[in-house]
């Protein structure tokens, strides 16, 4: 009887041990399988480097690019890394580092990156590149250019309809062809709705001299301008400061600046770099990426003006008024339909 009990106990023990062994082996296999799938996923995931010519905290323009690229990467299963430069001279080195690190797509932005990207792209013909707000005409580069003059036209039209002194101004960074898309578009927009309005335009001589920009804005206001558009990058801060001190109205660039001082910054000309970064990265993630140049204007949602093409957290200023906004919305629709033609100043003879 004792032998029989021992035998039964041994048999049960063997079965239990076998079951435990099977359970452990199964668990290990499942963990190994999961690990294998994770490794395979990591190996298959394509990577994107966003190489910026400046630091995100310095220019919100670059924050938009980072946000758009990151959103698209999350939606399409890509891995994205943002590489900031402390100044434009580092851009070529950072592009070379991104190539060496094996990123599948390398995206950069602005005219500051054109020369560096051209050299790096020529040296690496099998590497995919993209650039926003500039054009590099190479077979391995996708470029995005903006029709800023369409939005500038709307901004000018809004100013021309709103001015009470019949004098408006615009403060630009530098006298370079690129900024003609802002200057000429603004002037033509004013003239389109108010042929009697006087337009004052001045250059700061720098993208980063708020003190000089403030001095210019104060002079334009002294000459009768009650609305002065700021189109001078970091120098815009000087125009905003002058507006707050003297009580005239102004507008910002690229992002909605009205939220900073809705009493005086009553409009913003928008450049939706986040939309373009999102489109480019999403196309890459979905395998639909092609090189070449793509243009973004009002019709594509690439540019616009607050209250006209996009809502704002700020309330619409009484200086502008809803009646004016409705009239400018109609002009926006006419530009998109082709009824009102706004030409690229860089292509005009």
C-alpha positions as CSV (number, residue, x, y, z in Angstrom):
1,X,0.0,0.0,0.0
2,X,2.8,2.4,0.9
3,X,4.6,1.7,-2.4
4,X,1.3,2.4,-4.3
5,X,0.9,5.8,-2.5
6,X,4.5,6.7,-3.3
7,X,4.1,5.7,-6.9
8,X,0.9,7.8,-7.2
9,X,2.6,10.8,-5.6
10,X,5.6,10.5,-7.9
11,X,3.3,10.3,-10.9
12,X,1.4,13.4,-9.9
13,X,4.6,15.3,-9.3
14,X,5.9,14.3,-12.7
15,X,2.7,15.6,-14.3
16,X,2.9,18.9,-12.4
17,X,6.5,19.4,-13.3
18,X,5.8,18.6,-16.9
19,X,2.9,21.1,-16.9
20,X,5.0,23.8,-15.3
21,X,7.7,23.1,-17.8
22,X,5.3,23.4,-20.7
23,X,3.9,26.6,-19.3
24,X,7.4,28.2,-18.9
25,X,8.5,27.1,-22.3
26,X,5.2,28.5,-23.8
27,X,5.7,31.8,-22.0
28,X,9.3,32.0,-23.2
29,X,8.3,31.3,-26.7
30,X,5.6,34.0,-26.5
31,X,8.1,36.5,-25.1
32,X,10.6,35.6,-27.8
33,X,8.0,36.0,-30.4
34,X,6.9,39.4,-29.1
35,X,10.5,40.5,-28.9
36,X,11.1,39.3,-32.4
37,X,8.1,41.2,-33.7
38,X,9.3,44.3,-31.9
39,X,12.8,44.0,-33.3
40,X,11.4,43.4,-36.8
41,X,9.1,46.4,-36.3
42,X,12.1,48.5,-35.3
43,X,14.0,47.3,-38.3
44,X,11.2,48.1,-40.7
45,X,10.3,51.5,-39.2
46,X,11.5,54.2,-41.5
47,X,13.2,57.2,-39.9
48,X,12.9,61.0,-40.5
49,X,15.4,63.7,-39.5
50,X,14.1,67.2,-39.3
51,X,17.2,69.4,-39.5
52,X,16.4,73.0,-38.7
53,X,18.6,76.1,-39.4
54,X,17.7,77.6,-36.0
55,X,16.4,76.7,-32.6
56,X,12.7,76.1,-32.1
57,X,12.5,78.5,-29.2
58,X,13.8,81.4,-31.3
59,X,11.4,81.1,-34.2
60,X,7.8,79.6,-33.9
61,X,8.1,78.9,-37.7
62,X,10.3,75.9,-36.8
63,X,8.0,74.7,-34.0
64,X,5.2,74.4,-36.6
65,X,7.5,72.3,-38.8
66,X,8.4,70.0,-35.9
67,X,4.8,69.6,-34.9
68,X,3.6,68.8,-38.4
69,X,6.3,66.3,-39.0
70,X,5.9,64.6,-35.6
71,X,2.1,64.3,-36.1
72,X,2.5,62.6,-39.5
73,X,5.2,60.3,-38.1
74,X,3.0,59.2,-35.3
75,X,0.1,58.5,-37.7
76,X,2.2,56.5,-40.2
77,X,4.5,54.6,-37.9
78,X,7.7,56.6,-38.7
79,X,10.4,57.6,-36.2
80,X,11.3,61.3,-36.2
81,X,14.1,63.2,-34.7
82,X,14.4,67.0,-34.7
83,X,17.9,68.4,-35.0
84,X,18.2,72.1,-34.1
85,X,21.1,74.3,-35.2
86,X,22.4,77.1,-33.0
87,X,23.0,79.1,-36.2
88,X,22.6,78.6,-40.0
89,X,26.4,77.8,-40.4
90,X,25.8,74.5,-38.7
91,X,23.2,73.3,-41.1
92,X,25.6,71.5,-43.6
93,X,27.3,69.6,-40.8
94,X,24.0,68.6,-39.3
95,X,22.7,67.4,-42.7
96,X,25.9,65.3,-43.2
97,X,25.4,63.8,-39.7
98,X,21.8,62.9,-40.6
99,X,23.0,61.2,-43.7
100,X,25.7,59.3,-41.8
101,X,23.2,58.2,-39.2
102,X,21.1,56.5,-41.9
103,X,17.9,58.5,-41.8
104,X,15.5,57.5,-44.6
105,X,14.2,61.0,-45.2
106,X,16.0,64.2,-44.2
107,X,13.8,67.3,-44.1
108,X,15.0,70.9,-43.7
109,X,13.7,74.4,-44.3
110,X,14.2,78.0,-45.5
111,X,16.6,79.7,-47.9
112,X,19.3,79.5,-45.2
113,X,19.5,75.8,-46.0
114,X,19.5,75.9,-49.8
115,X,23.3,76.0,-50.5
116,X,24.1,73.4,-47.8
117,X,21.3,71.0,-48.9
118,X,22.3,71.4,-52.6
119,X,25.9,70.3,-51.8
120,X,24.8,67.4,-49.5
121,X,22.1,66.2,-51.9
122,X,24.5,66.2,-54.8
123,X,27.0,64.2,-52.8
124,X,24.3,61.6,-51.8
125,X,22.1,61.0,-54.9
126,X,20.4,58.0,-53.4
127,X,19.3,59.8,-50.2
128,X,15.8,61.3,-50.0
129,X,15.6,64.9,-48.9
130,X,12.9,67.6,-48.6
131,X,13.0,71.3,-48.0
132,X,10.2,73.7,-46.9
133,X,9.9,77.3,-47.9
134,X,12.7,77.1,-50.5
135,X,13.5,75.2,-53.7
136,X,16.4,72.9,-54.5
137,X,16.1,71.6,-58.0
138,X,17.6,68.2,-57.7
139,X,16.2,64.7,-58.5
140,X,16.4,63.5,-54.9
141,X,14.8,66.6,-53.3
142,X,11.2,67.5,-52.7
143,X,10.6,71.2,-52.3
144,X,7.8,73.3,-51.0
145,X,7.3,76.9,-52.0
146,X,4.6,79.2,-50.7
147,X,2.6,81.7,-52.6
148,X,2.9,84.3,-49.8
149,X,1.8,87.1,-52.2
150,X,-1.7,85.7,-52.1
151,X,-2.0,86.1,-48.4
152,X,-0.2,89.4,-48.5
153,X,-2.8,90.6,-51.0
154,X,-5.5,89.7,-48.5
155,X,-3.6,91.4,-45.7
156,X,-3.3,94.6,-47.8
157,X,-6.9,94.5,-48.8
158,X,-7.9,94.2,-45.1
159,X,-5.7,97.2,-44.3
160,X,-7.0,99.2,-47.2
161,X,-10.6,98.7,-46.1
162,X,-9.9,99.3,-42.4
163,X,-7.6,102.4,-42.4
164,X,-9.2,105.6,-41.1
165,X,-6.3,107.9,-42.1
166,X,-6.0,106.5,-45.6
167,X,-2.4,105.7,-44.9
168,X,-0.9,102.3,-44.2
169,X,2.6,101.0,-43.8
170,X,4.7,97.9,-44.0
171,X,8.1,97.2,-42.3
172,X,10.2,94.6,-44.1
173,X,13.4,93.0,-43.0
174,X,15.6,93.5,-46.1
175,X,15.4,94.7,-49.6
176,X,15.8,91.2,-51.2
177,X,13.7,89.6,-54.0
178,X,12.2,87.0,-51.6
179,X,10.4,89.7,-49.6
180,X,8.9,91.2,-52.7
181,X,6.3,88.5,-52.3
182,X,5.2,90.3,-49.1
183,X,5.7,93.9,-50.2
184,X,4.2,93.8,-53.7
185,X,1.3,91.5,-52.6
186,X,0.5,93.9,-49.8
187,X,0.6,97.0,-52.0
188,X,-1.5,95.4,-54.7
189,X,-4.1,94.3,-52.1
190,X,-4.4,97.8,-50.7
191,X,-4.7,99.3,-54.2
192,X,-7.3,96.7,-55.1
193,X,-9.8,98.0,-52.6
194,X,-8.6,101.5,-51.9
195,X,-6.9,103.3,-54.8
196,X,-6.6,106.5,-52.8
197,X,-4.6,105.0,-49.9
198,X,-1.0,106.0,-49.4
199,X,1.4,103.1,-48.7
200,X,4.6,103.6,-46.8
201,X,7.2,100.8,-47.0
202,X,10.6,100.6,-45.3
203,X,13.4,98.1,-44.7
204,X,15.1,97.4,-41.4
205,X,18.2,96.0,-43.0
206,X,18.1,92.9,-40.8
207,X,15.9,90.1,-39.7
208,X,16.9,90.5,-36.1
209,X,16.9,94.2,-35.2
210,X,13.7,95.1,-33.2
211,X,15.1,98.4,-32.2
212,X,15.5,99.6,-35.8
213,X,12.1,98.2,-36.7
214,X,10.5,100.1,-33.9
215,X,12.1,103.3,-35.0
216,X,10.8,102.8,-38.5
217,X,7.3,102.0,-37.4
218,X,7.2,105.1,-35.2
219,X,8.2,107.2,-38.1
220,X,5.6,105.6,-40.4
221,X,3.0,106.3,-37.7
222,X,4.1,109.9,-37.4
223,X,3.5,110.2,-41.1
224,X,-0.1,109.1,-40.7
225,X,-0.1,105.3,-40.9
226,X,-2.8,103.8,-38.6
227,X,-2.0,100.3,-39.7
228,X,1.5,99.0,-40.1
229,X,2.2,95.4,-41.3
230,X,5.2,93.7,-39.7
231,X,7.2,91.5,-42.2
232,X,10.7,91.4,-40.6
233,X,11.0,88.1,-38.7
234,X,12.4,88.8,-35.2
235,X,12.5,92.5,-36.0
236,X,8.6,92.4,-35.9
237,X,8.9,92.6,-32.1
238,X,9.9,96.2,-32.5
239,X,6.9,97.0,-34.6
240,X,4.7,95.4,-32.0
241,X,6.3,97.4,-29.2
242,X,5.8,100.7,-31.1
243,X,2.1,99.8,-31.7
244,X,1.5,99.2,-28.0
245,X,3.1,102.5,-27.1
246,X,1.5,104.7,-29.7
247,X,-1.8,103.0,-30.2
248,X,-1.7,102.1,-33.9
249,X,-2.6,98.7,-35.4
250,X,-0.3,96.1,-36.8
251,X,-0.1,92.5,-38.0
252,X,2.2,89.5,-37.4
253,X,3.7,86.8,-39.6
254,X,3.7,83.0,-40.0
255,X,1.7,82.2,-36.8
256,X,-1.3,83.9,-35.1
257,X,0.4,86.8,-33.3
258,X,-2.9,88.4,-32.3
259,X,-3.0,86.4,-29.1
260,X,0.0,88.3,-27.9
261,X,-1.7,91.7,-28.0
262,X,-5.1,91.6,-29.6
263,X,-5.7,95.3,-28.9
264,X,-2.9,96.3,-31.3
265,X,-1.9,93.2,-33.3
266,X,-5.2,92.8,-35.0
267,X,-4.2,90.4,-37.9
268,X,-1.6,87.9,-38.8
269,X,-0.5,86.6,-42.2
270,X,-0.1,82.9,-41.9
271,X,2.3,80.5,-43.4
272,X,1.2,77.0,-42.5
273,X,4.5,75.2,-42.5
274,X,3.0,72.5,-40.2
275,X,0.6,71.6,-43.0
276,X,3.4,71.1,-45.5
277,X,5.7,69.2,-43.0
278,X,2.7,66.9,-42.2
279,X,1.9,66.3,-45.9
280,X,5.6,65.5,-46.8
281,X,6.2,63.1,-43.9
282,X,2.8,61.4,-44.3
283,X,3.4,60.9,-48.0
284,X,6.8,59.3,-47.1
285,X,5.2,57.1,-44.5
286,X,2.5,55.9,-46.9
287,X,5.0,55.3,-49.7
288,X,3.6,58.1,-51.9
289,X,6.6,60.4,-51.6
290,X,7.8,61.9,-54.9
291,X,10.5,64.6,-55.5
292,X,10.0,67.8,-57.3
293,X,8.5,71.2,-56.4
294,X,5.1,71.7,-54.9
295,X,3.4,75.1,-54.5
296,X,1.2,76.0,-51.5
297,X,-1.2,78.9,-51.6
298,X,-4.7,79.8,-50.5
299,X,-6.2,76.8,-52.3
300,X,-4.0,74.3,-50.7
301,X,-4.2,75.9,-47.2
302,X,-0.6,76.8,-47.2
303,X,-1.0,80.5,-46.5
304,X,-3.8,82.7,-45.1
305,X,-4.8,85.5,-42.8
306,X,-6.4,85.3,-39.4
307,X,-10.2,85.7,-39.4
308,X,-10.2,85.4,-43.2
309,X,-8.9,81.9,-43.7
310,X,-8.5,80.7,-40.1
311,X,-10.1,81.3,-36.7
312,X,-8.3,82.9,-33.8
313,X,-8.5,82.7,-30.1
314,X,-8.6,86.5,-30.1
315,X,-11.7,88.6,-30.8
316,X,-11.9,90.4,-34.0
317,X,-10.8,94.1,-33.5
318,X,-13.4,96.8,-34.1
319,X,-10.8,98.5,-36.3
320,X,-11.2,95.7,-38.8
321,X,-14.9,94.7,-38.3
322,X,-16.8,91.7,-39.6
323,X,-18.0,93.6,-42.7
324,X,-14.4,94.0,-43.8
325,X,-13.6,90.4,-43.1
326,X,-16.6,89.3,-45.2
327,X,-15.5,91.4,-48.1
328,X,-12.0,90.0,-47.9
329,X,-13.3,86.4,-47.7
330,X,-15.0,87.1,-51.0
331,X,-11.7,88.3,-52.4
332,X,-10.0,85.1,-51.1
333,X,-12.6,83.0,-52.9
334,X,-12.1,85.1,-56.1
335,X,-8.3,84.4,-55.9
336,X,-8.9,80.7,-55.5
337,X,-11.3,80.6,-58.4
338,X,-9.0,82.7,-60.6
339,X,-11.4,85.6,-60.9
340,X,-8.8,87.8,-59.2
341,X,-5.3,87.0,-60.4
342,X,-2.4,87.7,-58.0
343,X,0.9,87.2,-59.8
344,X,4.2,86.1,-58.3
345,X,6.3,89.3,-58.1
346,X,9.4,87.2,-58.7
347,X,8.1,86.2,-62.1
348,X,6.9,89.6,-63.2
349,X,8.9,91.4,-65.8
